[in-house]
Amino acid sequence: MTDETAPLRIVTVCLGNYCRSPFAATVLATRGGPALTVRSAGLLASWEGKPAHPFMIAAAARRGYDLTAHRGVRVSAELLDWADLVLAMDTAVLDALRDLAGAGNAPKLRLYLEGVDVPDPMGRPEGAFTACAAVIESGADRYLPRPPD
């Protein structure tokens, strides 16, 4: 039996856990409060243990979020098992997660934005990070707990 008072466990996943997924996790955790427990991860090991991209840290700060404590994590089967919901930032990440997740975790997987990829700002100018942050923040409401009627 599920404990209805337990927080919903969400994992946000992007390619490197360097730009999009750390910001999405921070937005969800901040706005969801104690009703959500949120982690982020990436498919690649390249940024494990490293802070978020400086442009994303700056874009987050301009929107009132603090990404300075973030350190990259690589997605694992254990993390997928832990989650109630796994949100991929784009369809390529979602496809890779389907391969990793197995049948038991497959129902937990979905795109962060239904039917739309969150654009990857990596390798682009700082404005792309600002635009990406706006897209992520605007999509967060669908995962936030609804107040009782």
C-alpha positions as CSV (number, residue, x, y, z in Angstrom):
1,M,0.0,0.0,0.0
2,T,1.3,3.5,-0.9
3,D,1.7,6.1,1.8
4,E,-0.4,9.0,0.4
5,T,1.5,11.5,2.7
6,A,4.9,10.5,1.3
7,P,6.3,13.0,-1.2
8,L,6.2,12.2,-4.9
9,R,9.7,11.2,-6.0
10,I,10.7,12.7,-9.4
11,V,13.9,12.4,-11.4
12,T,14.7,14.8,-14.2
13,V,17.1,13.6,-16.8
14,C,19.0,15.2,-19.6
15,L,22.1,14.2,-21.5
16,G,24.8,15.4,-19.1
17,N,23.1,16.6,-15.9
18,Y,24.9,19.9,-16.6
19,C,22.2,22.3,-17.8
20,R,18.5,21.3,-18.2
21,S,17.9,18.6,-15.6
22,P,19.5,20.3,-12.7
23,F,17.5,23.4,-13.3
24,A,14.3,21.5,-13.8
25,A,14.9,19.6,-10.5
26,T,15.6,22.8,-8.6
27,V,12.4,24.5,-10.0
28,L,10.3,21.5,-9.1
29,A,11.8,21.0,-5.6
30,T,11.5,24.7,-4.8
31,R,8.0,25.2,-6.1
32,G,6.7,21.7,-4.9
33,G,7.9,22.0,-1.4
34,P,7.6,19.0,0.9
35,A,5.1,17.3,-1.4
36,L,8.0,16.5,-3.9
37,T,11.4,15.0,-3.5
38,V,13.4,15.7,-6.7
39,R,16.7,14.5,-8.0
40,S,18.4,15.0,-11.4
41,A,20.7,12.9,-13.5
42,G,22.3,12.6,-16.9
43,L,22.9,9.8,-19.4
44,L,26.6,10.6,-19.7
45,A,29.4,10.4,-17.1
46,S,31.2,13.4,-18.5
47,W,29.9,15.8,-15.8
48,E,29.7,13.5,-12.8
49,G,30.6,15.4,-9.7
50,K,30.9,18.7,-11.5
51,P,28.8,21.8,-11.0
52,A,26.1,22.9,-13.4
53,H,27.0,25.0,-16.4
54,P,27.9,28.6,-15.4
55,F,25.4,30.1,-17.8
56,M,22.6,27.9,-16.3
57,I,23.7,28.8,-12.8
58,A,23.4,32.5,-13.8
59,A,20.1,32.0,-15.6
60,A,18.7,30.2,-12.5
61,A,19.9,33.0,-10.2
62,R,18.1,35.6,-12.4
63,R,14.9,33.6,-11.9
64,G,15.4,33.3,-8.1
65,Y,16.8,29.7,-8.0
66,D,20.2,28.6,-6.6
67,L,22.1,25.9,-8.6
68,T,25.5,26.4,-6.9
69,A,25.3,23.2,-4.8
70,H,24.5,21.0,-7.8
71,R,27.0,18.2,-8.7
72,G,26.4,16.0,-11.7
73,V,25.0,12.5,-11.3
74,R,24.8,9.7,-13.9
75,V,21.4,8.0,-14.2
76,S,21.3,4.5,-12.8
77,A,18.8,1.6,-12.6
78,E,18.7,2.2,-8.8
79,L,17.7,5.9,-9.3
80,L,15.0,4.8,-11.8
81,D,13.7,2.3,-9.2
82,W,13.6,5.0,-6.5
83,A,11.5,7.4,-8.7
84,D,7.8,7.5,-9.0
85,L,8.1,9.7,-12.1
86,V,11.1,10.1,-14.5
87,L,11.0,13.2,-16.7
88,A,13.2,13.3,-19.8
89,M,14.2,16.7,-21.2
90,D,14.0,15.5,-24.8
91,T,12.9,12.5,-27.0
92,A,16.5,11.2,-27.5
93,V,17.0,11.1,-23.7
94,L,13.5,9.4,-23.3
95,D,14.5,6.7,-25.9
96,A,17.8,6.0,-24.0
97,L,15.9,5.8,-20.7
98,R,13.5,3.3,-22.2
99,D,16.5,1.1,-23.0
100,L,17.9,1.5,-19.5
101,A,14.6,1.4,-17.5
102,G,13.3,-2.1,-18.3
103,A,9.7,-3.1,-18.2
104,G,9.1,-2.3,-14.6
105,N,10.1,1.3,-14.8
106,A,8.8,2.1,-18.3
107,P,5.5,3.4,-17.1
108,K,7.3,6.1,-15.0
109,L,9.0,7.6,-18.1
110,R,7.7,10.7,-19.9
111,L,8.8,13.9,-21.5
112,Y,9.0,16.9,-19.3
113,L,7.0,18.9,-21.8
114,E,4.3,16.7,-23.4
115,G,5.2,16.1,-27.0
116,V,7.9,18.8,-27.1
117,D,11.7,18.7,-26.4
118,V,13.2,21.2,-24.0
119,P,15.9,22.7,-26.2
120,D,19.5,21.8,-25.2
121,P,21.4,25.1,-24.7
122,M,24.8,23.4,-24.5
123,G,27.4,25.0,-26.8
124,R,25.2,28.0,-27.5
125,P,25.3,31.6,-26.3
126,E,24.2,32.6,-22.8
127,G,20.8,33.7,-24.2
128,A,20.0,30.1,-25.1
129,F,20.3,29.2,-21.4
130,T,18.0,32.0,-20.4
131,A,15.4,30.8,-22.9
132,C,15.8,27.2,-21.8
133,A,15.3,28.2,-18.2
134,A,12.1,30.0,-19.1
135,V,10.7,27.0,-21.0
136,I,11.6,24.7,-18.0
137,E,10.0,27.0,-15.5
138,S,6.8,27.4,-17.5
139,G,6.4,23.6,-17.7
140,A,6.8,22.9,-14.0
141,D,3.2,23.5,-13.0
142,R,1.9,20.2,-14.4
143,Y,4.0,18.3,-11.8
144,L,3.2,20.5,-8.8
145,P,0.7,19.2,-6.2
146,R,-2.8,20.6,-6.5
147,P,-4.3,22.2,-3.4
148,P,-7.3,20.4,-2.0
149,D,-10.7,21.6,-3.3
